[in-house]
Amino acid sequence: MLPESKKHIDAIKKELKSAERLLLATDPDREGEAISWHLLAALGLDKKPKIPIQRVVFHEITKDAIIHAVQNPRDIATDLVDAQQARSILDYLVGFNLSPFLWKKIRYGLSAGRVQSVALRLVCEREKEINAFTEQEYWTIGARLEKQVGQAFKAGLVAVGTQKLGKFDIPDRKRAELLKNAIAQGTAQVATVTRKEMKRNPAPPFTTSTLQQEASRKLGFGAKKTMSTAQKLYEGVAIGEGGTVGLITYMRTDSVNLSAQALKEAHDLIAAAYGKEYALAKPRFYKNKSKNAQEAHEAIRPTYLDKTPAELKKYLTPDLFRLYELIWKRTVACQMAEALLDQTSVDIVVADEAAIARSQRYTLRATGSVIRFPGFMKLYIEGVDDEDEEKEGTLPPLDEGETLKLLEVLPEQHFTQPPPRYTEATLVKTLEEYGIGRPSTYASTLNTLVERKYCRLDKKRFFPEDVGMVVNDLLTAHFSRYVDYNFTAGLEEQLDQVSRGEKQWKPLLREFWSPFISLLKQKEGEVKKDDLTSETLDEACPECGKALAIKLGKRGKFVACTGFKEGCKYTRNLETGTAEEKAEPVVSEEKCDKCGQPMLVKDGRYGKYLACSGYPACKNIQPLNKPKGTGVTCPDCKQGELTEKKSRYGKLFYSCNRYPDCKFALWDEPVQQPCPKCGFPLLVKKVYKKKGEFLKCPKEGCDYTSV
């Protein structure tokens, strides 16, 4: 037992002396079930309990849900405990054996994990695809046409004569110019107009994975931030006289189901707020497409749909509000009527009036859509991963046979693009599609990749670091089975079988352990550290003449002399990266407060910072993000302003910007309002679950509060 846990166990034991029964209300998942089981063992109640012990489960912290759970208790589900035990042991077997192997063969402090290493492989293999990619030039021909003044639209060339154009059928500028000149000399006429009605259905309610993806796309939240914010909404927020209320259901789930109560609330709310035409006659149900999905839970939804984001905004922090609004809109929208769109496709033939042969005819195509009935789109539209996705425009009314004015022909050069690097959203989506990991693991897995310096997040995309590439190369070359996507997904399925009582957990561990440890012992003797961390170059050291080599250091790869043991200390940076990555340093709008020269954005050990461009003459550095001012005058020196700062542990506090001359500081947000009782120049904001938000005097000895 951990020392910090002993006081809690002792407190529970004390309460049990006068208790009639013990209710175990840990989280409604495998881990929560295992925690209840371990708690009984820690309390000494796992064999001969002196009082009745019951397990209660609820997926939302509301009065009705808790009463229902207490009235319908059950025993601890040992199958779920076994599955969690097996998962933990498997993770320890991999991590505690592979990690020391990496320390010996690469460097100390590295780690490997059953899911983490597969996620790293995805990122590294994508980077290799990008590096191996060879761009190919191709051209497209567009045209601006006009029915009448003010009704211009665009169309693209899709066929020459009877031959449809493929992507690379216009390979260069010469071919594009020939087509441009030929089309420009012709007359445009509408050949066919195709109109059809399209129906579009809303996205299903949130699972853990889709919540992380959408919060990344729309709010810019990382997976870790999304889950910590959702946890606060689940645990509860003080909302005035209503006290503390859990605002969403349990946020670790892969189910897309909604309860009958939630469906009825959604129907009534939609009919009242948007009109009966937006409400469904029958609820819409969704089928989960992810592998190994567990359908026992509900999707993530607001506990009470009638608590609208606008109503709760005054009680929530900006991050809590934005995430709650996202969940609320998605939940309501999934039960709204489908959207109806009129899609029109128009083929326009361009030909020289004197031409008879079909080979001299050019077919342009224009498409457009009009929303006839918005349905769910009135409230919410799911985000997309491709930020450059083009949207269809609108077209003027067109009839077959009518002649159009050809305003201009627009050849455009393109180059094929490599596959995009993963964002947090797309990496989570890919892991889920493979069936790798569980809802509760995604955030911690992605966070580990960055914390271990295996990857960095730049412009919201994962870039593998040198050490990440080396670790991945080692694992894929020598432990390919254990970082194989299908193997890891198959292991998840076997764990699910344990949780359903279809498979025993100890045989599962034996099946994994024997071949794994045998392979590890074999590789201990086969793999040499120098083969992984050093690569000899066909280049001599300029100082001693010995061969140079590429070495792997704490900050990535560099060039060093192989004669370092004999005393040669020659090193230099390794010139790597794309032309874009080697570009000039980013110049900030800030000016150096010491010499007045522009400040540059630099990337250091602890993240990005500002450094003077006049280095080494001026060595001034500053944090990239200057402390945010509060507008409140320091009550101590009466000259400075109280600004937001973070402690070494990440906790927010407020201190005078004249530090170290003035050392006044507060833990709570200051408000420029004198205390009505003692006259101190400011008050501070306090937020308690029961009392909600109120003002308090920070002066020692004064007990003024606004409640």
C-alpha positions, 0 to 999 in steps of 0.5 A, spaced: 500 500 500 502 506 498 503 511 504 499 516 501 493 511 501 494 509 508 490 515 511 484 514 506 484 506 508 484 508 515 478 513 515 474 508 511 476 503 516 473 507 522 467 509 518 465 501 517 465 500 525 458 504 525 456 502 518 450 497 516 453 496 509 458 498 504 457 500 497 462 500 492 461 506 487 468 506 483 468 507 475 463 503 471 469 500 467 474 494 468 479 499 472 473 501 476 471 494 478 478 492 479 479 498 484 473 495 488 476 488 488 483 491 491 479 496 496 476 490 499 483 486 500 486 493 503 480 493 508 481 486 509 474 484 507 475 480 501 474 473 505 470 474 511 466 481 511 462 483 517 457 487 513 454 486 507 458 489 501 454 491 494 457 494 488 453 499 485 454 502 478 452 509 475 454 512 468 452 519 471 452 523 477 445 525 478 440 524 484 436 519 480 441 515 477 445 514 484 438 512 487 437 507 482 444 504 482 443 503 490 436 500 489 439 495 484 446 493 487 450 487 484 456 483 486 463 485 484 464 482 476 470 478 477 470 477 469 472 484 469 477 484 474 480 478 471 480 482 464 483 488 468 488 484 471 491 481 465 491 488 461 495 490 467 500 484 467 501 484 460 503 492 460 508 491 466 511 484 462 512 489 456 514 495 459 518 492 465 522 488 460 523 492 454 524 498 457 531 496 460 532 493 454 532 499 450 536 502 456 542 498 454 541 498 447 540 505 446 540 510 452 537 510 459 530 513 460 527 510 454 520 506 455 516 501 451 509 499 451 504 494 448 500 500 445 505 506 446 510 502 441 504 501 436 502 508 436 509 510 435 510 505 429 504 509 426 507 515 426 514 513 424 512 509 418 508 515 416 514 519 416 518 514 412 512 514 407 513 522 407 521 522 406 520 516 400 515 520 397 516 523 390 512 528 387 509 528 380 506 534 376 499 534 373 495 540 371 487 541 371 484 546 366 478 550 369 474 555 366 469 561 369 463 562 365 457 566 365 449 566 364 448 573 365 452 579 368 453 577 375 451 570 375 459 567 374 461 560 376 466 555 375 467 549 371 473 544 370 475 540 364 473 532 365 473 530 357 477 531 351 472 528 345 470 522 348 476 520 352 475 522 360 481 525 363 485 522 368 489 525 374 495 525 370 493 526 363 495 533 363 502 532 365 505 539 363 505 546 362 505 545 354 499 540 354 495 545 359 497 551 354 494 547 348 488 545 351 487 552 354 488 555 347 483 550 344 478 551 349 478 559 349 476 559 341 470 555 342 463 556 344 460 554 351 453 550 351 450 546 356 449 539 354 446 536 360 443 538 367 442 533 372 439 534 379 438 529 384 436 530 392 441 528 397 439 526 404 445 527 409 444 524 416 447 527 423 454 524 426 452 519 432 453 521 439 460 522 442 464 516 444 471 517 448 475 517 441 470 521 437 470 526 442 477 527 442 477 527 435 472 533 434 475 537 440 481 537 437 478 539 430 473 544 433 476 546 440 484 545 439 484 541 445 489 535 446 486 528 448 489 529 455 486 536 456 479 533 453 479 528 458 481 532 464 475 537 462 470 532 461 472 529 467 470 535 471 464 536 467 462 528 469 464 529 477 460 535 477 459 543 477 456 548 482 450 551 478 447 556 483 442 553 488 442 547 484 448 545 488 453 541 484 451 537 478 454 532 474 453 535 467 455 529 462 455 521 463 461 517 464 466 519 459 470 513 458 465 509 453 465 506 446 458 506 445 453 510 441 447 508 445 442 513 448 438 511 454 430 512 452 430 518 457 435 521 453 431 520 447 425 523 449 428 529 452 432 530 445 425 529 442 421 534 446 427 539 446 428 539 438 420 540 437 420 546 442 426 549 440 426 548 433 419 546 431 416 539 429 419 538 422 426 538 426 424 532 430 423 525 429 417 521 429 421 515 431 428 515 435 434 514 430 439 509 433 446 508 431 451 502 430 458 502 432 463 501 427 469 500 431 472 494 433 471 490 440 466 496 442 463 495 448 455 497 448 454 496 455 455 503 457 451 509 454 454 514 449 457 521 452 451 526 453 449 531 457 445 528 463 440 533 463 438 536 455 434 542 458 440 545 461 442 548 455 449 551 454 447 558 454 444 557 461 450 554 464 455 559 461 455 563 467 457 557 472 463 554 467 470 556 465 471 557 458 474 550 457 468 547 461 463 551 457 466 550 450 466 542 451 459 542 454 457 546 448 460 541 443 457 535 447 450 538 448 450 540 440 452 533 438 447 529 442 441 534 440 443 534 433 444 526 432 436 526 434 434 531 429 431 530 422 436 529 416 438 535 412 435 535 404 440 538 399 439 539 392 445 537 388 446 539 381 451 537 376 452 540 369 456 538 363 458 544 358 460 542 351 465 547 348 467 547 341 469 551 335 463 552 331 467 550 325 469 543 328 465 537 326 469 532 329 467 530 336 475 530 338 475 537 338 469 538 343 471 539 350 467 537 356 467 542 362 463 540 369 460 544 374 457 541 380 453 545 386 448 544 392 443 548 395 440 546 402 433 545 401 432 543 408 437 544 413 435 539 419 440 537 424 445 542 420 441 548 423 445 546 429 451 542 428 456 539 423 461 534 424 468 537 423 473 534 418 480 532 418 482 535 411 482 542 412 483 544 405 477 540 403 473 544 397 466 546 398 461 546 393 458 552 390 452 554 388 450 554 380 445 559 377 439 556 374 441 552 367 437 549 362 440 544 356 442 547 350 443 554 352 449 558 350 454 561 356 459 566 355 466 563 356 470 569 361 476 565 362 480 559 361 484 557 368 490 552 367 493 550 374 499 547 376 499 541 381 503 536 385 501 530 388 502 531 396 505 526 401 500 523 406 499 528 411 502 527 418 498 524 424 494 529 428 491 527 435 485 526 432 487 522 426 492 518 430 486 516 435 481 515 429 487 510 426 488 506 433 480 505 434 480 503 427 485 498 428 482 496 434 488 498 438 487 500 445 481 502 449 477 509 450 481 510 457 488 509 454 488 514 448 490 520 452 495 517 456 498 514 450 499 520 446 501 524 452 507 519 453 509 519 446 511 527 447 513 526 454 518 521 452 521 525 446 519 520 441 515 525 438 513 532 438 507 536 436 508 542 431 502 545 428 498 540 431 501 534 427 506 529 430 513 529 428 517 523 430 524 525 433 531 521 432 530 517 438 523 515 436 525 513 429 531 509 432 526 506 438 521 504 432 526 501 428 529 497 433 522 494 435 520 493 428 526 489 426 527 485 432 520 485 436 515 485 429 510 481 432 509 485 438 508 492 435 504 488 429 497 492 428 493 485 428 497 482 433 496 488 438 488 488 436 488 481 437 490 481 444 485 487 445 479 482 443 482 476 447 482 481 453 474 482 451 473 475 451 476 475 458 471 480 461 465 476 458 467 470 461 469 466 455 477 466 456 481 465 462 486 470 464 492 466 466 492 461 460 492 468 456 498 470 460 502 464 459 501 464 451 504 471 451 509 470 456 513 464 454 515 466 446 516 473 448 521 472 454 525 467 449 525 472 444 528 478 449 533 473 451 535 472 444 536 479 442 540 481 448 546 477 445 544 479 438 543 487 438 549 491 439 548 498 441 553 501 436 549 498 430 543 502 433 546 509 435 552 510 431 553 510 423 560 511 420 560 516 415 565 516 409 568 523 411 574 524 415 575 528 421 578 535 420 581 535 426 585 528 427 583 525 420 579 519 423 572 517 420 566 521 422 560 518 425 553 520 426 551 519 433 545 519 437 545 524 443 540 526 448 537 532 443 537 528 437 543 526 432 549 529 431 556 528 427 562 526 432 569 524 431 570 516 432 577 518 435 573 521 441 576 516 446 583 518 444 581 525 445 578 528 439 572 532 441 570 534 434 562 535 433 557 538 429 550 539 428 547 534 423 544 537 417 537 534 416 530 536 415 526 539 409 527 545 406 521 548 410 524 546 416 531 549 415 528 556 413 530 562 416 528 563 424 521 565 425 522 573 427 517 575 433 513 582 433 517 583 439 523 587 440 528 586 445 527 590 451 535 591 452 538 593 445 531 594 441 533 588 435 527 583 433 526 577 437 527 570 434 522 564 436 527 559 439 525 552 441 529 549 447 529 544 452 523 547 456 519 549 449 519 555 445 522 562 448 524 568 445 531 570 444 534 576 441 537 576 434 543 580 436 546 574 439 552 573 442 552 581 443 546 581 446 544 574 450 537 577 452 531 571 452 524 572 454 518 567 455 514 566 449 508 568 452 508 574 456 504 573 463 497 575 462 495 582 466 489 582 470 488 590 470 489 590 478 494 594 481 498 591 486 496 593 493 503 592 496 507 597 492 501 600 488 505 601 482 505 594 479 500 590 476 498 583 478 499 578 472 497 571 471 503 566 472 504 558 473 508 555 479 513 550 477 508 545 478 503 548 473 498 551 478 496 558 477 497 564 481 497 572 481 503 576 482 506 583 481 510 584 475 515 588 478 518 582 482 523 581 485 522 588 487 515 587 489 514 580 492 506 580 493 502 574 490 496 571 491 493 564 489 486 566 487 484 571 481 484 578 484 478 583 483 479 591 483 474 592 488 475 594 495 473 590 501 467 593 504 469 591 511 476 593 512 477 597 506 483 592 503 484 595 495 482 588 492 478 582 493 479 575 490 474 570 487 473 563 490 469 557 487 466 552 492 462 546 489 457 548 494 457 555 495 459 556 487 463 563 485 463 568 491 468 574 493 473 574 499 477 579 502 485 576 502 487 580 508 489 576 514 484 577 519 478 579 515 473 574 514 469 578 509 465 574 503 460 576 498 455 570 500 
